[in-house]
């Protein structure tokens, strides 16, 4: 059981320059360490944003990104959640990479990996049609990892946020904290970002870390406004519209206090409805 610690969320304005993106992330991870963070997370698709995404898909582990994050986790003695980036598909018949998150422990070991389950296929008025399933291969495994140090961590990516059943299953599996690395469009973010994230935290009495993209990308403007949310639904840290690090305290005792007051997990009606993994 963990006690209290500082968590950090990194917000980035990712470009088409892989080298610059890796350097920006490494610098912010160093800043998070300087601010006493024990756990840090990054945004979605932060190693590259552009049309040539296949050229930047990597092996996980084995690729340059995994090596860098492993070394930084060991150097700083901290937990690093990789946000998400493109992972090479081991299936030779499917060229689409996975949208994948990695979790490294303070020894630099890769201890968990999650592939985005829900592909973002949307056509929003005022924005544009987007079909992630055309160029990313969805995953099929729900991942909760017990660190025994910073709590049980539930992994998700961006569009997963719109499927509360995923978060409920992770909470039922004991998750204390959710990751939601994202690259939200401005059109959806301005109306949906805060309320969806707060809802997932409130429904499950969990902390939530949401690292986001900011700035204008090759396919339009992103929303930014990375958040850290507590189990009551309070926004306890929020980024502005520029690359930065935000931090907040994660408190196990506070989460347990909230769970005892809002007992939604215990009040579920298993005699009327059921939710189960496939």
N, C-alpha and C positions, 0 to 999 in steps of 0.2 A: 504494500500500500504506500503510495507516495504522500508527501505532506504538502509543501508549497514550493513553487519554483517559478521562474520567469520564462515565459514563452515569447518568441519573436516571430513576426510575420513580415516577409519581404515583398515589397511591391516593385515591379520592374516595368520598364518601357522597352520591350524586346524589339530588336531590329532584324535585318537580314544578315548581320555580321555575327557569326557564331563566336568568334574570338572575343569581340567586345561584350557579348552577352555573358560568356563564362566569367570574364574578368569582373563585370559589374556584380554578378552574383557572389563571387568569392570575396569581393570587398565588403559587401553587405553582410555576409556571414561573419566576417571578422568584426564588423561593427556590432552585430548581435552578441557575439562573445564578449566584446568589451563592455556591453551593457548587461552582462551577467546572465544571459539567456542560457537555459539548459536544453531547450528544444527550439528549433527554428524550422520554418517551412517557406517554400517558394511558390510562385504562381504556376498556372497552366502554360504549357507550350512556350517555355521561356528561353530555350536554347536557340530557337530560330522561329521567325515569323515571316513567311513568304511562300511563293508558289512552288519552290523546289524542295518541298519538305522531305521527299524520299531520299534526297542526298544527305540529309542530316539525321536519319534514323540510325540508332546505335544498338549495340549489344548491351544487355543489362542482366548481369554484370559483364565486364570485359571491355566496354567502350571507354572513351575518354571522359565522359561525364561521370560515370560511376566511379572511375578511378579518382577523379578530382574530389568528388564529394566524400568518398571514403577517406582520403588523406586529410581533408579538412575536419571531418568528424573526429578522427584520431588526434589531430593536432590540437584541437580546442577542447577535446573531451566532452562533446555535446552530441545530442541526438539531432540528426538532419533528415528532414522529410523533403524529398526532391521536387515537390510540386508535381509537374508532369512534363514529359517530353516524348518524342517518338522512339519507340523500340522496334528494332528489326523483327519481322515476323518469321518464325522458324518454319512456317508452313510454305514450302516452295510453290504451291499452287495458288497462294494468296499474296499478292505484292503489297497489300495495305499494311503499314506498320500499326502497332498498338499505341494508344495514348496511355502512358505508363507512369506510375509513381513508385519511387523506391524509398525505403526507410533504412537509415544507417545508425548503428548504436555508437556510443562514445569510443569504442575500440576501432571503429571504422568498418565494422562488419555489416554486410547487407543482410538484414534480418526479415524483411517483408517486402513484397512487391504486389502492386495492384494495377490491373488493367481496366480502364474505364468501361463500365458495363453499358451505359446508355449513350448511344451516338446522338449528337445534337443535330437533328433534322428539323429545321424550322423555316418558316416563311413569314417574317414579321413585317407588317405594314410600316413603311417609312425606313426600313432597313433594306435587307435583301434576302433572297432565298439562300439557304445554306444546308448542305447535306454532308455531315461529317462521315456518315456511313459509306460515302463514295470513296473516301480516301483514308479512313482509319478502321481497323478491324476491332470490333468490340470484344471485351473480355467476358468472362462468365463466372467469376469467383468473388464472393463477398469476403473482405479481409478485415479482421480485427486482430491487432497484435498486442499482447500483454508484455509491456516493457519491464514490469516490476520495479520501475524507477520513476517514470513520468506518467504512469497510468496505462489503461488499456486504450489503444488508439484505433479509431475507425477510419478507414480510408475511402475517400470518394473523390470525384473530379467533376467540377463545373456542372454540366447539365444533369448529372446524377441528383443534384439538389432538388430537382422538380419531382422526385419520386420518394415520398416520405416513407414508403414501405421499406426501402433500403436502409434508411437511418433507424427505423424502429427495429429491424432485425439486428443491426449492429448494437443497438442499445440493449436488446434482449440477450445479446452475447457478451454483455458486460462493458461496452465502450464507455469511457469517461469523457472522451474528447473526440471530436470529428475534425478531419481535414477536408477543406473544400477549395483546393487550388483552382483558379478560374481565369477565363479570358472573356468576360461578359461584354456583349455589345452595349453601346450607350443607350440604344432605344429600349432594350429590355432592362438594363441595369437601373436606369433612373426610376423605374416603377416597381421592379421586382426584387432587386438585390437585397436590401435590408430586410424586407418582410419575410422573404423565403428563408434567409439564414437565421433570423430570429425565431421563426416558427420551428425549424428543425432543432434548435437548441432548447426551446421551451417544451416542445412535445416530449422530449426525451431526458430533460434535466441534465444536459451535457454542455460542456464547453465546446466552442467551435472556433477554429482558426481558418480564415479565408484569405489567402494571398491572391492578389488580382493583377492583371495587366492594366497599365494606363497608357495614354497616348493614342495616336492614330496609326493603325496598321495598314498593311497592303489591301485589306478587305474592309476597312472602315474604322471608325473611332471606338475605343473601348471605354469602359466606365470607371475603372480604378476603384477607389474608396475601400481598400482592404480593411477587414474587420477582425476583431477578437470579441467574442460574445460569451457571456457567462451563462450558467444554467437557468437563471431567472429570465434570460432574454435581454439583459442589459448590454449595450455596446460599451465595452470597457476600453477599447482602443480603436481608432479609426484613422486611416491614411487620407491625405488630400489627393491632389491630382498629379503627383510627381513621384519618381522612384524614391523609396525610403524604407526605413525599418520602423515598425511599431512594436511595442512590447506591453505585456500585462502579466499580472500574477495569476497563476492557476492554483487553486486552493481546494484540496480534496475534502476538507471538513465542510467548506461552504457547499460543495456539491451534494454531500450527504445530507446537509441541512435542508436544501431545496427538495431533494428526493423524498424526504420525510413529510414535507408539506404538500407537494403536488405529486400524488402517488398514481400517476397515469399508467405506469407499467404494471402495477399490482391490480388496478381496476379494470384491466382489459377483460372482455367477456369471452373467454375461450370456449364457453358452452354455446355461444351464438356464432362466433366467427373465429377463423384461425389464419395465422400468417406463418408460413414455413419456407425454408430454403428448398430449392429444387433438388 
